Amino acid sequence: MAHTSAISSQAVIALTAIVGALQIANIARAAELTVLSPQAMKPALKDLIPQFERSYGYHVTVSYASTSVLLKEIEDGKVADLAILYPQQIERLKNDGEIVENSMTPIATLAFGVIVRKGAAKPDVSTVHALKQTLMNAKSIALGDPKNSASGNYFANLIERLQIGDAIKPKIKIFSSGAAAIEAVANGEADLGVWVISSAYEPGTELAGTLPAQAKKLNAYAAGILTNSNQMQAAKVLLSFISSPNSLAVMHSKGFNPP
């Protein structure tokens, strides 16, 4: 009888261990979140995501790419929990059934500026005249491919608007994206680049100045929960965290402004 009781106790212990292991496995699975984000958000998310993980116990993987690449990936069925894109892209995905209804949340806005290598002399870009002179004096300018880079397309149109296109085009070095262009500036492959000012907070770069009012360019960003998310509740928590006043304060320290 005692022998039977001992066996029963061992069975209970073993079963409890199995149940506990399964619960731990389920928690681990529940803790995984995937975010799709443009490169421009990276300086802010590098600070915010670790804070979120410490506060809520989730593990978050962020996949960075250009907004055009992310949009195509989502339309092609990529599975993720949260997407940060331009508001019009989130709206488009919502209309296509890819974003949860009423989940679109404005995050922040971000100005464009002239970015130089860390430690390099900062040219004057405070007026349109000064910006034109800076671009004319630069030996080389890094640019994201205008075919798939919003910043590249904007700059290509800007130099035509400023009537300096013929003088500037020979100096332009084309890269796959705005992020790649700014990395080239950091590496000394080009004198300067024009992109979102958050890129000035990446290693190796500094902000010469935001574009003057007549050449001003702002990007707006919004987030939405993907309908194929396996972690809807956790995605809601993350969305609320990213759009909170405390997170906006962190973003502001990286060059972002309120939405």
Kinemage of the C-alpha trace (Angstrom):
@kinemage 1
@onewidth
@group {chain A} dominant
@subgroup {mainchain}
@vectorlist {calphas} color= white
{ca met a 1} P 0.000 0.000 0.000
{ca ala a 2} L 2.836 2.331 0.916
{ca his a 3} L 4.570 1.290 -2.284
{ca thr a 4} L 1.455 2.219 -4.308
{ca ser a 5} L 1.224 5.552 -2.488
{ca ala a 6} L 4.861 6.326 -3.341
{ca ile a 7} L 4.239 5.547 -7.008
{ca ser a 8} L 1.189 7.801 -6.986
{ca ser a 9} L 3.195 10.646 -5.434
{ca gln a 10} L 5.908 10.247 -8.044
{ca ala a 11} L 3.306 10.286 -10.806
{ca val a 12} L 1.791 13.488 -9.436
{ca ile a 13} L 5.220 15.132 -9.243
{ca ala a 14} L 6.034 14.053 -12.798
{ca leu a 15} L 2.681 15.279 -14.097
{ca thr a 16} L 3.114 18.601 -12.302
{ca ala a 17} L 6.550 19.006 -13.885
{ca ile a 18} L 5.153 18.295 -17.342
{ca val a 19} L 2.291 20.761 -16.857
{ca gly a 20} L 4.728 23.370 -15.568
{ca ala a 21} L 7.016 22.861 -18.555
{ca leu a 22} L 4.089 23.237 -20.929
{ca gln a 23} L 2.981 26.411 -19.154
{ca ile a 24} L 6.495 27.845 -19.406
{ca ala a 25} L 6.576 26.948 -23.094
{ca asn a 26} L 3.233 28.644 -23.639
{ca ile a 27} L 4.399 31.756 -21.799
{ca ala a 28} L 7.562 31.826 -23.899
{ca arg a 29} L 5.509 31.576 -27.065
{ca ala a 30} L 3.129 34.254 -25.839
{ca ala a 31} L 6.053 36.563 -25.094
{ca glu a 32} L 7.272 36.765 -28.706
{ca leu a 33} L 6.268 39.894 -30.628
{ca thr a 34} L 7.375 41.006 -34.087
{ca val a 35} L 7.364 44.646 -35.174
{ca leu a 36} L 7.867 45.885 -38.733
{ca ser a 37} L 9.405 49.355 -38.706
{ca pro a 38} L 11.049 51.846 -41.054
{ca gln a 39} L 14.749 52.525 -40.489
{ca ala a 40} L 13.922 56.104 -39.456
{ca met a 41} L 12.379 54.808 -36.211
{ca lys a 42} L 15.445 52.798 -35.190
{ca pro a 43} L 17.159 55.407 -32.948
{ca ala a 44} L 13.964 55.730 -30.856
{ca leu a 45} L 13.011 52.050 -30.813
{ca lys a 46} L 16.528 51.058 -29.715
{ca asp a 47} L 15.702 52.814 -26.433
{ca leu a 48} L 11.972 52.076 -26.214
{ca ile a 49} L 11.888 48.348 -26.954
{ca pro a 50} L 14.249 47.347 -24.093
{ca gln a 51} L 12.132 49.499 -21.733
{ca phe a 52} L 8.994 47.711 -22.901
{ca glu a 53} L 10.588 44.286 -22.508
{ca arg a 54} L 11.713 45.067 -18.964
{ca ser a 55} L 8.321 46.472 -17.987
{ca tyr a 56} L 6.060 43.824 -19.512
{ca gly a 57} L 8.197 40.699 -19.876
{ca tyr a 58} L 7.666 40.281 -23.617
{ca his a 59} L 10.445 39.677 -26.121
{ca val a 60} L 10.235 41.929 -29.172
{ca thr a 61} L 11.958 41.452 -32.519
{ca val a 62} L 12.027 44.504 -34.789
{ca ser a 63} L 12.463 44.040 -38.530
{ca tyr a 64} L 13.726 47.247 -40.165
{ca ala a 65} L 13.366 48.157 -43.847
{ca ser a 66} L 12.092 50.993 -46.013
{ca thr a 67} L 8.372 51.682 -45.825
{ca ser a 68} L 7.912 50.545 -49.432
{ca val a 69} L 9.593 47.203 -48.705
{ca leu a 70} L 7.575 46.691 -45.507
{ca leu a 71} L 4.327 47.518 -47.286
{ca lys a 72} L 5.011 44.913 -49.971
{ca glu a 73} L 5.998 42.297 -47.387
{ca ile a 74} L 2.718 42.791 -45.523
{ca glu a 75} L 0.713 42.675 -48.741
{ca asp a 76} L 2.530 39.443 -49.602
{ca gly a 77} L 1.355 37.900 -46.320
{ca lys a 78} L 4.249 38.446 -43.906
{ca val a 79} L 3.201 37.479 -40.382
{ca ala a 80} L 3.880 40.087 -37.685
{ca asp a 81} L 2.145 41.767 -34.776
{ca leu a 82} L 2.652 45.496 -35.255
{ca ala a 83} L 3.556 47.662 -38.248
{ca ile a 84} L 4.846 51.235 -38.201
{ca leu a 85} L 4.417 52.990 -41.539
{ca tyr a 86} L 3.123 56.207 -43.070
{ca pro a 87} L -0.535 56.823 -42.090
{ca gln a 88} L -1.700 56.479 -45.697
{ca gln a 89} L -0.001 53.088 -45.916
{ca ile a 90} L -1.645 51.896 -42.702
{ca glu a 91} L -4.991 53.119 -44.056
{ca arg a 92} L -4.420 51.245 -47.318
{ca leu a 93} L -3.595 48.042 -45.455
{ca lys a 94} L -6.654 48.490 -43.246
{ca asn a 95} L -8.865 48.790 -46.329
{ca asp a 96} L -7.298 45.581 -47.652
{ca gly a 97} L -8.034 43.756 -44.393
{ca glu a 98} L -4.378 43.557 -43.298
{ca ile a 99} L -4.674 45.950 -40.320
{ca val a 100} L -7.116 45.569 -37.433
{ca glu a 101} L -10.010 48.025 -37.649
{ca asn a 102} L -9.619 51.043 -35.326
{ca ser a 103} L -6.054 50.081 -34.357
{ca met a 104} L -4.306 52.763 -36.428
{ca thr a 105} L -2.545 55.095 -33.978
{ca pro a 106} L -0.487 58.204 -34.868
{ca ile a 107} L 3.035 57.908 -33.448
{ca ala a 108} L 5.147 60.935 -34.375
{ca thr a 109} L 6.386 63.248 -37.108
{ca leu a 110} L 9.952 63.663 -38.267
{ca ala a 111} L 11.615 66.479 -40.214
{ca phe a 112} L 14.223 66.137 -42.934
{ca gly a 113} L 17.662 67.632 -42.550
{ca val a 114} L 21.227 67.647 -43.820
{ca ile a 115} L 23.351 64.933 -42.201
{ca val a 116} L 27.166 65.006 -42.037
{ca arg a 117} L 29.852 62.701 -40.672
{ca lys a 118} L 30.475 63.054 -36.936
{ca gly a 119} L 33.172 65.629 -36.307
{ca ala a 120} L 32.933 67.179 -39.779
{ca ala a 121} L 32.323 70.892 -40.233
{ca lys a 122} L 28.599 71.662 -40.190
{ca pro a 123} L 27.525 73.654 -43.239
{ca asp a 124} L 24.868 76.369 -43.043
{ca val a 125} L 21.428 75.170 -44.201
{ca ser a 126} L 19.332 77.737 -42.330
{ca thr a 127} L 17.974 79.414 -45.474
{ca val a 128} L 17.223 78.253 -49.005
{ca his a 129} L 20.175 80.306 -50.299
{ca ala a 130} L 22.513 78.740 -47.712
{ca leu a 131} L 21.183 75.246 -48.510
{ca lys a 132} L 21.808 75.793 -52.228
{ca gln a 133} L 25.361 76.950 -51.520
{ca thr a 134} L 25.993 73.966 -49.244
{ca leu a 135} L 24.803 71.544 -51.913
{ca met a 136} L 26.837 73.344 -54.596
{ca asn a 137} L 29.978 73.240 -52.429
{ca ala a 138} L 29.680 69.560 -51.496
{ca lys a 139} L 32.013 67.222 -53.368
{ca ser a 140} L 29.617 64.287 -53.011
{ca ile a 141} L 26.051 63.746 -51.812
{ca ala a 142} L 24.667 60.378 -50.699
{ca leu a 143} L 21.126 59.642 -51.784
{ca gly a 144} L 18.680 56.761 -51.443
{ca asp a 145} L 17.540 55.469 -54.828
{ca pro a 146} L 14.636 57.758 -55.866
{ca lys a 147} L 12.869 54.716 -57.365
{ca asn a 148} L 12.244 53.163 -53.937
{ca ser a 149} L 13.341 55.769 -51.387
{ca ala a 150} L 10.916 58.527 -50.372
{ca ser a 151} L 13.825 60.710 -49.245
{ca gly a 152} L 15.666 60.106 -52.512
{ca asn a 153} L 12.595 61.002 -54.524
{ca tyr a 154} L 12.040 64.161 -52.464
{ca phe a 155} L 15.652 65.300 -52.886
{ca ala a 156} L 15.571 64.676 -56.637
{ca asn a 157} L 12.498 66.903 -56.878
{ca leu a 158} L 13.959 69.479 -54.480
{ca ile a 159} L 17.092 70.201 -56.516
{ca glu a 160} L 14.931 70.674 -59.612
{ca arg a 161} L 12.707 73.056 -57.657
{ca leu a 162} L 15.786 74.967 -56.507
{ca gln a 163} L 17.007 75.042 -60.129
{ca ile a 164} L 20.353 73.434 -59.312
{ca gly a 165} L 19.657 69.946 -60.655
{ca asp a 166} L 22.237 70.040 -63.476
{ca ala a 167} L 25.004 71.157 -61.097
{ca ile a 168} L 24.122 68.686 -58.324
{ca lys a 169} L 23.390 65.476 -60.246
{ca pro a 170} L 27.070 64.694 -61.046
{ca lys a 171} L 27.843 64.772 -57.304
{ca ile a 172} L 25.127 62.331 -56.279
{ca lys a 173} L 26.009 58.812 -55.162
{ca ile a 174} L 22.988 56.523 -55.261
{ca phe a 175} L 22.442 53.900 -52.540
{ca ser a 176} L 19.724 51.297 -52.037
{ca ser a 177} L 17.934 53.291 -49.317
{ca gly a 178} L 18.095 56.464 -47.264
{ca ala a 179} L 19.601 54.457 -44.401
{ca ala a 180} L 22.340 53.094 -46.662
{ca ala a 181} L 23.051 56.610 -47.911
{ca ile a 182} L 23.489 57.967 -44.385
{ca glu a 183} L 25.710 55.012 -43.493
{ca ala a 184} L 27.892 56.049 -46.440
{ca val a 185} L 28.105 59.555 -44.959
{ca ala a 186} L 29.174 58.056 -41.616
{ca asn a 187} L 31.860 56.024 -43.406
{ca gly a 188} L 33.217 59.042 -45.263
{ca glu a 189} L 32.037 57.869 -48.687
{ca ala a 190} L 30.084 61.102 -49.177
{ca asp a 191} L 30.222 64.616 -47.727
{ca leu a 192} L 26.569 64.776 -46.737
{ca gly a 193} L 23.120 63.304 -47.117
{ca val a 194} L 19.559 64.565 -46.845
{ca trp a 195} L 17.298 62.358 -44.772
{ca val a 196} L 15.161 62.291 -41.610
{ca ile a 197} L 16.909 63.972 -38.702
{ca ser a 198} L 16.663 60.889 -36.450
{ca ser a 199} L 19.518 59.462 -38.542
{ca ala a 200} L 21.781 62.059 -36.930
{ca tyr a 201} L 21.461 60.035 -33.698
{ca glu a 202} L 23.011 56.940 -35.284
{ca pro a 203} L 26.733 56.236 -34.712
{ca gly a 204} L 29.058 58.279 -36.893
{ca thr a 205} L 26.649 61.028 -37.952
{ca glu a 206} L 25.595 64.518 -36.875
{ca leu a 207} L 22.871 66.936 -37.889
{ca ala a 208} L 24.021 70.016 -39.789
{ca gly a 209} L 20.488 71.390 -39.584
{ca thr a 210} L 16.881 70.804 -40.563
{ca leu a 211} L 15.796 71.917 -44.007
{ca pro a 212} L 14.628 75.569 -44.127
{ca ala a 213} L 10.919 76.383 -44.226
{ca gln a 214} L 10.721 76.744 -48.020
{ca ala a 215} L 12.262 73.282 -48.464
{ca lys a 216} L 10.704 71.699 -45.392
{ca lys a 217} L 9.722 68.055 -45.490
{ca leu a 218} L 7.963 66.087 -42.712
{ca asn a 219} L 7.284 62.384 -42.477
{ca ala a 220} L 4.369 61.240 -40.323
{ca tyr a 221} L 4.341 57.763 -38.772
{ca ala a 222} L 1.493 55.642 -37.476
{ca ala a 223} L 1.220 52.114 -36.125
{ca gly a 224} L -1.382 49.418 -36.573
{ca ile a 225} L -1.942 45.834 -35.435
{ca leu a 226} L -1.783 43.243 -38.188
{ca thr a 227} L -4.805 40.993 -38.588
{ca asn a 228} L -2.541 37.926 -38.832
{ca ser a 229} L -1.011 38.642 -35.406
{ca asn a 230} L -0.953 35.665 -33.048
{ca gln a 231} L -0.587 37.993 -30.066
{ca met a 232} L -3.409 40.518 -30.355
{ca gln a 233} L -3.563 41.454 -26.668
{ca ala a 234} L 0.200 41.816 -26.347
{ca ala a 235} L 0.268 43.844 -29.573
{ca lys a 236} L -2.326 46.211 -28.067
{ca val a 237} L -0.130 46.651 -24.983
{ca leu a 238} L 2.899 47.423 -27.160
{ca leu a 239} L 0.917 49.862 -29.310
{ca ser a 240} L -0.309 51.673 -26.197
{ca phe a 241} L 3.253 51.824 -24.854
{ca ile a 242} L 4.784 53.195 -28.066
{ca ser a 243} L 2.132 55.906 -28.374
{ca ser a 244} L 2.287 56.953 -24.703
{ca pro a 245} L 3.508 60.403 -23.555
{ca asn a 246} L 6.583 58.821 -21.945
{ca ser a 247} L 7.546 57.149 -25.219
{ca leu a 248} L 6.955 60.373 -27.121
{ca ala a 249} L 9.403 62.086 -24.760
{ca val a 250} L 12.040 59.491 -25.692
{ca met a 251} L 11.242 59.984 -29.372
{ca his a 252} L 11.545 63.751 -28.972
{ca ser a 253} L 15.090 63.261 -27.678
{ca lys a 254} L 15.839 61.539 -30.999
{ca gly a 255} L 14.455 64.327 -33.169
{ca phe a 256} L 10.790 63.304 -33.387
{ca asn a 257} L 7.836 65.610 -32.754
{ca pro a 258} L 4.241 64.871 -31.748
{ca pro a 259} L 1.972 63.438 -34.470
